[in-house]
Amino acid sequence: MIKDFGGKVAVITGAASGIGRGLAYGFAKRGMKIVLADIDKENLEKVAKELKEMGIEVMTQITDVSDPEQMAQLADASYARFGTVNILCNNAGVGGAGRISLITLETWNWTLGVNLFGVIHGIQYFLNRMLASNEPCHIVNTSSMAGLLSGDNSPYPVSKFAIVAISEALALDCFDTNVGVSVVCPGRVNTNIINNTRMLRETRPGTWQPPAEMIEESEIGKENMNRILARALAPEKLAEMVIKAIENDIFYVLTHPEYIPLVKSRYERIYEDILRLHEGIEAKSEKKSRIFKCDAPIFSIAYPESFIELKPNPMNFPVNEPVLVASKEPGIDLLIFAFKSSTNDRPLAETVQDIAKRIEERAREINITSNEPATLRDGTTAYESVIEYKYLGIFKIKSIHLSVLKDDHQIVISIYANANYYNDDLRDILYSLEFN
Ligand SMILES: NC(=O)c1ccc[n+]([C@@H]2O[C@H](COP(=O)([O-])OP(=O)(O)OC[C@H]3O[C@@H](n4cnc5c(N)ncnc54)[C@H](O)[C@@H]3O)[C@@H](O)[C@H]2O)c1
């Protein structure tokens, strides 16, 4: 997490125009040293001149982000000049083309080369140096709302979905390191993307050129688009949101909340199609239980028949902490930890603090949502707590814990499940606990 930007170093690709230029100003206002990279030499120098007039140390590097060698050189030159890099904005991009039935392979190669491989090259040549520096660092990848909602302007959304995916994977890899990650998914921003894309596309042999009669290419179409863009979000405002995201370690930077209903409706359609394909998936199965007994723990647990099995987890955990796994599908849906300690000094009500502390090592936004006395079916007094958190900063987990005092031993049984998957079956499993 970066709180103090002054004197730190930012590298921005696609910095000669639009969002990249806006980011450069946002960082300059905070006194950062800035490396500006783009293929547009003339506009790059203009931005550099303006920043220098603000008293900012600036370096420019002509870089085609789709070329791995040029990106490697950008990284070498940035580290050679400033010794470190704290923020990398993989921002350079070109706009959409057209319908899949029309576009050419060269169009695919060019768009994915710039938009997706530009990001991949940035990660490839900067990430390990950032990790090794141990300084606070952040990688910002510019995707788009088209990275969450596809449209008919391929290959643009294809490249932008992939940027969301690689950013999610990167955020998991970088959890609890000195490198934060954000993916920016803007709606319309007032930039030069339409004209720049058209100009660049026309210089590339083999790319699909939209015919003049297409509405977007007509004079009315261009005028309309310019009017729409003029009313769109200012790049400087977007830059302030990105900076807020870096300061607060916000991963998804959705700059246009008005798109939320559309994103929701996409996921609703996925859900509806699942129901159409698997009729009756929602119907509750009759609740029958099977019993799991294990020599090591001193208890048995009844679990619903709808689970495939409950079995000792093959993963290596300490012996005094047997872990069981259960699933509804082949694979692991939930983990059941059974922990027996020989001391009973700690009041049951306080066990939740120990559990939360353990979760802390791999999680964020830990929230103890309840912690109440309870009674097991056999009359044993217990304490029930529910803890919600984000595992590796991303996956929402809901966990339920029962702590029990039995024969001078404290036993804690915990069930961890994806929050969307959590249901009363899981509580039933805990309350079916019987001591052998
Ligand atoms: N403008 C929008 O409405 C909008 C919305 C969502 C996402 N985006 C994304 O924002 C990013 C920035 O776009 P923008 O809107 O500021 O457009 P822009 O055209 O104003 O700026 C993009 C810059 O990238 C540069 N560029 C193009 N190809 C390059 C390459 N191969 N190597 C290096 N630089 C290259 C261009 O020269 C230009 O300076 C893009 O990734 C774009 O997809 C834009």
PDBQT file of the ligand as one rigid body, heavy atoms in Angstrom, charges set to zero:
ROOT
HETATM    1  N1  LIG A 501     -11.401   6.176 -23.305  1.00  0.00    +0.000 N 
HETATM    2  C1  LIG A 501     -12.251   5.296 -22.838  1.00  0.00    +0.000 C 
HETATM    3  O1  LIG A 501     -13.472   5.516 -22.864  1.00  0.00    +0.000 OA
HETATM    4  C2  LIG A 501     -11.726   4.023 -22.209  1.00  0.00    +0.000 A 
HETATM    5  C3  LIG A 501     -12.634   3.221 -21.518  1.00  0.00    +0.000 A 
HETATM    6  C4  LIG A 501     -12.178   2.046 -20.933  1.00  0.00    +0.000 A 
HETATM    7  C5  LIG A 501     -10.857   1.694 -21.041  1.00  0.00    +0.000 A 
HETATM    8  N2  LIG A 501      -9.977   2.478 -21.746  1.00  0.00    +0.000 N 
HETATM    9  C6  LIG A 501      -8.585   2.034 -21.809  1.00  0.00    +0.000 C 
HETATM   10  O2  LIG A 501      -7.743   3.062 -21.340  1.00  0.00    +0.000 OA
HETATM   11  C7  LIG A 501      -6.432   2.887 -21.868  1.00  0.00    +0.000 C 
HETATM   12  C8  LIG A 501      -5.927   4.227 -22.354  1.00  0.00    +0.000 C 
HETATM   13  O3  LIG A 501      -6.715   4.648 -23.464  1.00  0.00    +0.000 OA
HETATM   14  P1  LIG A 501      -7.200   6.138 -23.667  1.00  0.00    +0.000 P 
HETATM   15  O4  LIG A 501      -8.668   6.128 -23.650  1.00  0.00    +0.000 OA
HETATM   16  O5  LIG A 501      -6.461   7.045 -22.796  1.00  0.00    +0.000 OA
HETATM   17  O6  LIG A 501      -6.795   6.321 -25.230  1.00  0.00    +0.000 OA
HETATM   18  P2  LIG A 501      -5.772   7.290 -25.943  1.00  0.00    +0.000 P 
HETATM   19  O7  LIG A 501      -5.755   6.871 -27.344  1.00  0.00    +0.000 OA
HETATM   20  O8  LIG A 501      -6.101   8.717 -25.640  1.00  0.00    +0.000 OA
HETATM   21  O9  LIG A 501      -4.387   6.912 -25.252  1.00  0.00    +0.000 OA
HETATM   22  C9  LIG A 501      -3.790   5.661 -25.492  1.00  0.00    +0.000 C 
HETATM   23  C10 LIG A 501      -2.293   5.831 -25.726  1.00  0.00    +0.000 C 
HETATM   24  O10 LIG A 501      -1.739   4.539 -25.957  1.00  0.00    +0.000 OA
HETATM   25  C11 LIG A 501      -0.757   4.687 -26.986  1.00  0.00    +0.000 C 
HETATM   26  N3  LIG A 501      -0.505   3.424 -27.669  1.00  0.00    +0.000 N 
HETATM   27  C12 LIG A 501      -1.246   2.782 -28.602  1.00  0.00    +0.000 A 
HETATM   28  N4  LIG A 501      -0.622   1.671 -29.012  1.00  0.00    +0.000 NA
HETATM   29  C13 LIG A 501       0.533   1.592 -28.323  1.00  0.00    +0.000 A 
HETATM   30  C14 LIG A 501       1.602   0.659 -28.299  1.00  0.00    +0.000 A 
HETATM   31  N5  LIG A 501       1.622  -0.405 -29.105  1.00  0.00    +0.000 N 
HETATM   32  N6  LIG A 501       2.639   0.880 -27.450  1.00  0.00    +0.000 NA
HETATM   33  C15 LIG A 501       2.634   1.966 -26.647  1.00  0.00    +0.000 A 
HETATM   34  N7  LIG A 501       1.678   2.906 -26.644  1.00  0.00    +0.000 NA
HETATM   35  C16 LIG A 501       0.620   2.700 -27.475  1.00  0.00    +0.000 A 
HETATM   36  C17 LIG A 501      -1.333   5.724 -27.930  1.00  0.00    +0.000 C 
HETATM   37  O11 LIG A 501      -0.316   6.323 -28.726  1.00  0.00    +0.000 OA
HETATM   38  C18 LIG A 501      -1.973   6.710 -26.943  1.00  0.00    +0.000 C 
HETATM   39  O12 LIG A 501      -1.077   7.716 -26.592  1.00  0.00    +0.000 OA
HETATM   40  C19 LIG A 501      -6.564   1.837 -22.975  1.00  0.00    +0.000 C 
HETATM   41  O13 LIG A 501      -6.073   0.601 -22.501  1.00  0.00    +0.000 OA
HETATM   42  C20 LIG A 501      -8.057   1.770 -23.213  1.00  0.00    +0.000 C 
HETATM   43  O14 LIG A 501      -8.466   0.521 -23.697  1.00  0.00    +0.000 OA
HETATM   44  C21 LIG A 501     -10.398   3.647 -22.321  1.00  0.00    +0.000 A 
ENDROOT
TORSDOF 0
